[in-house]
Amino acid sequence: MRPKDQTKYNAIINSSLELVKELGFTGISISKIAKQANISPATIYIHFKNKEDLFTKLYTKIRTNMSNGALQGIHEKMDMEQIFKSIWINSFSYNLNHPDYLIYREKFEKTPMMENIKQEDFELYIYVENLFQRGIKKHIFKDLPIPLLISFAFVPIITLLNFHFEGVINMDENYIAEACEIAWNALNH
């Protein structure tokens, strides 16, 4: 087996991101990815079993990177509000700086490939779920199902980022802080 070349791997990833952004998942083939990356299709199979494996591993990598970005600087000495707001702002900032990742994630989550993914596989999901469970027990957060709390807390980030990228609103530092405050207030008593 030939060794994996990091430059070619990066070209595969970048080409996949670009093509998904342009064409969505149904319009992409291994040969299109290879052509875009300026490599042989056989090179892709050194790194991935097939197209679905490539797309799923890329999604997993993106979600892991998003988790790492969101949890950056979080420590248990922080109070619940500080932790929540840090995760919220870190999530917003990470996605603001990686718009192609956000586009990829949104498109991937609308495909049947998502059936093989469990939210519990991602550190951020587990961390936030535990945070909300603790917050409910301490009567900081409303006693509602956690998916409902997550929806009101973090899904607006995606909407606000899309508005920002479309030019509907410029999400500057002040608006980011205000939006974070609204999310916090929606959850607590």
Beta strands, then each sheet from edge to edge (+ up, - down):
end
